[in-house]
Amino acid sequence: MSDRKAELERKKQRLEQMRKERQEKERARSTRQTDEAPKPAQSQDLRAETDELLKDLGIPPSGPKSSSPSPTHSNKSASDTEAKQVIVTTSRKPKVKLSVTKVSETSIPPKENVSYSKETQTAILEPLDKEGKNPWDYYDEDGETDSMAAQPQTPTSSKMPHVEMVAPKQTQEDLDKKEEKPVPELSEEEKLHILNSEDFQTFFSKSARLVERMLTEEVDIYTDYSGGDNEGKDDESAGDRLKLNRIFYDERWSKHRTNTSLDWSKQHPELLLASYNTNEDSPHDPDGVALIWNMKFKKQTPEYVFHCQSAIMSSCFAEFHPNLIVGGTYSGQIVLWDNRVNKRTPIQRTPLSAAAHTHPVYCVNVVGTQNAHNLISVSTDGKMCSWSLDMLAQPQDSMELHFKQSKSVAVTCFSFLSGDVNNFVVGSEECTVYTACRHGRSVDLGRGESKAGISEGFEGHHGPITGIDCHKVPGQIDFSPYFLTSSFDWTIKLWSIKEQKFLHSFEDNSDYIYDVKWSPTHPALFASADGNGKLDLWNLNNDTEVPTTSITIDNNACLNHVRWHETGSHIAAGDDIGRIHLYDVAETVAAPKGNEWSKFAKTLQEMKQQATEREEEAMSLSTMTSPLR
């Protein structure tokens, strides 16, 4: 029973809710109709606009509307009447007949009028008469420039154009000059940060070199190329065959150091590389130093400074890499510097291991061609290594230099034959010279092939070999088999790889001879340096007993190394107190004549004949002094 009552109650509530919703909808509908009903003012405005439009069309407006209970019917009759009047009015207009007509067009171009102005400037040869002058004439007989200002202005003169000076255009630079900005003040920390930055150090290093070159460069503007400056000096300059050009020396890096090697750059001929060993007076400085000097500019400091932890015993420019410098050290390491990197320490170095060198390296050289070259190094324990400059972690090839299964050869110097990357000659501490090859094809004595390593020995010196150099001057005759050696026995000897005995011995010196080098341009010219500080130039076509010219340095220093410039007109010599002496060689000495090659061939033939006679005399003496049986 209670469920039925609850059900009825729910139905009543539902009906009540539906009734309320219906009332809300009716109320909303009535409100919307009220809002949409047209306003009387708007209908009156619409009627006024209609009357104006009919008046413009020539139709009189309709009269006032009569009140009628049916407004819809009255509006309909009025609109019908207006439509009839419009039809009647439009029907009164005559009809227009249209037709198509062909029209011909003609295009006449306008006449072109060319106009230009032509002006000329002429010089009046004869003075003008004052009577014929006009106020605008620019030529004044009396030369007075202010006469035109005194002339009265006339209608004719007013036709002259008035020209004023055109002000120059202001550039951004001029505007920046006018607006000078105050220089910002930097703190000490900011200054130190800038000074220690890599970009600033690179910029300062390059700028300092440029400024130093400009300050030290001296140019003689009064040079007379016609020879007027040399009048009366012929007798004085006749003996200047070897003239000191300058001395390379740096108080910071060269002092108390001995020069150990010299080399000229092939890519930049004005650059000279010099290496130095330990400065015993300054134990905190690096043991090894390599300096690059510039012959072109009169600056007193080196272009580049490189150093390493061990004394540098040999150095050279990497021939096919203009920015790389190679050094051999006393510890046995091969080091590599790069002048493009803003650092003085090596960028690469070989390991100190049994696979590489463990003894001092006195010999380094880059041989080969542009596309196939190697770095060759030899240490005093007789080990020879071949390296790639791209990787110094381990050698590409290595061998032990032994002669007839004896102990290793203690190599002090070596030299490759001209144009040959396989055959070379070495000097040793045992007073013996050896020929050797890298790949087992020897050219010594014409005996055919042999194994890689030492091929033959040449005995003749009585002291350690200090310098050796093969003949490399190209010309009409090939002199590549000939080489020179210097020794502690005070002599220089000339050899041929095809003869086991020396051809000639030069015995003019009275001290150790530390180095000897052939001229790169003259076939019969070579230079030597000894412990007395004497630099000798020998021209074998002139004399084989005494040097052609000699010069002795001061300070009682000894010369350790010599190196010819590739032109043959300069020669550098390094001493034992850190100085590099650069000499100019006179053209009469350095430049070869056309017959120098044939004369030198004749000289060599005479030397061979003398060597044969000397050997026969030695054999006869040995026979005479042998005991009788």
C-alpha positions, 0 to 999 in steps of 0.5 A: 500500500505504501509503495502505491502511495509513493508511486502516485506521489512521484507521478504528481511531482513529474506532472508538476515539473512538466507544467512548470517547463511548459509555462517557462517556454510560453513566457520565453516565446512571448518575450521573443515576439515582443522584441521582434515587433517593428518600431514605428520610427523605423517604418516611417524612415523606410517610407520616407526613403521610398518616397524619395526614390520614387520622386527621383524616378519621376513618380509622384509619391502616394498620398497619406494612407487611410486608416484601415483595420487591415494594414496588410491589405492597404500596403499591398494595394499601394505597392501595386499602384507604384509598380503600375506607375513604374511600368508606365513610366519606363514604357514611354522611353524609346528603344535604342537600336544597337549595331556592330561597327568596325573601327580602324586604329593607327599608331603614330610614334612620337617624333624623337627630339635628341638634345645634348650640350657640348663644352670645350676648354681652349687656351688663349694664346694672345691677350684679349683687348680690354675693349673686347672683354666682358664682365664674365671673362676669366682671363685678366691681362693684369693677372688680378684675380679680384677684378671680377668682383669689382665689375658691376652685375649685368643681366648677361653676367647673371646668366653665369652659373654659380658654382660652390664647393661641394662638401665631402660626404661624411663617412661612418668613420668621420661620424665615429671620430666625432662621437668619441666614446670613453675608454672603459676601465678594466680591472686587474683580473680582466687585464690578466685574463686578456693577456693570458688568452691564446688569441691575444698571445698569437696576435701579440707575437705576430705584431711584435715580429712585424714592428721589430722588422720595421724598426730594424730595417735599414734602407740606403736611399742613396745607393748608386747603381751606376757604380759611382759609389765604388769609384776608387774602392776597387783595390779595397774590395778586391780582397772581400771574398768572405765578408761578415754580414751579421751575427745571430745572437740572443742574450736570453736563449743563446748565451752559454750554449754551444751550436750543435746544428744548422739548416736552411729552409727550402720553402722560405730561404731567408729562415735559418734553423740553429739548435743549441745544447745545455746552458750549464750556468742556468739549470732552470732553463730548458736543456735544448733550444732551437731558434729560427733566425731571419736573414732578410730583416735586421732584427736582433731576436729570433723569429721562433723559439722552441725548446725541450727537456733534453739537449738538441744534438741535431735538427732540420726543417721538414723539407715537404712540410714548411711548418714542421721542425725536427730535432734529435735529442741527447736522450734519444727522442725525436721531437717535432715542433710546429710554428703554427701552434702557439707553443714552444714545446714539441707537439710530437715526440718519439717514445723512450723505448727499445723500439726507438732510440735510447742513445744520442741522435746526431743525425736526422734528415727528411728524404724522399719526394712530396708524396713519399718521404720519411724521416731518417734518424741514426743514434750513436748506438748504430740504430737507424730508424725510419719514421712517418712525420704523421705518427712518431709513436713507433718507427716504420722501419729500423735496423742495426748498423754492423760491419762484418758482424762486429759491434754496432757502429757508433755513428756521428754523422751521415749523408745521402747520395745526391738524388738517392734515398737508399744509399748513404755514407756514415762517419763513426767514432772509430775513425772509419767511414762506411757506405750503407743502404736502406733496402739492400741495393748498394752501389759501392765498388760496383760489386752488385747487390748486398744486404741492407745495412753497412756495405764497406768501410773506408780507413784513412782517418786517425780520429773520430769523424766529425763531418761528412757531405756528399757532392750534390751540385748538378751539372754537365758531369755527375760527381755524386760518388764523391764525398768529403770527411772531416776529423779530429786528426786535423785533416779533410779527406776526399773520397769516392764510393768506388775507391776504398782509398781517399783521393786527397788529404787537405792538411792546412789546419792546425786544430780539430776540424768540426765540419765540412760542406760542399757548395750547392752551386760550385762543383769544386768549392767547399767550406770547412770549420775548425777549432781555431775559429777559422772558416776556410773556402777551398776551390779545388780548381785553383789550388788543392794545398791551401784554401782560396780564402779564410777568415777567423772569428774573434773571442777565441771561439771555435766553429762547430758547424757550417751550412751553405745557403741554397744560392751559394752566396751566403754561408752560416757558421755556428760557434761554441758560445752560441753565436751564428756568423753569417757571411757573404761570399763574393760572386767571383768565388761563389758563382761557377764559370762554364768550364768549372765542371770540366776543370774539376773532372781534370783535377779529380783525374790528377788526384786519382793519379797521385793517389795511385803513385802514393799507394805504390810508394807505400807498397815499395816502402813496406817491401823494403822495410820487411824483414829478410827470411 
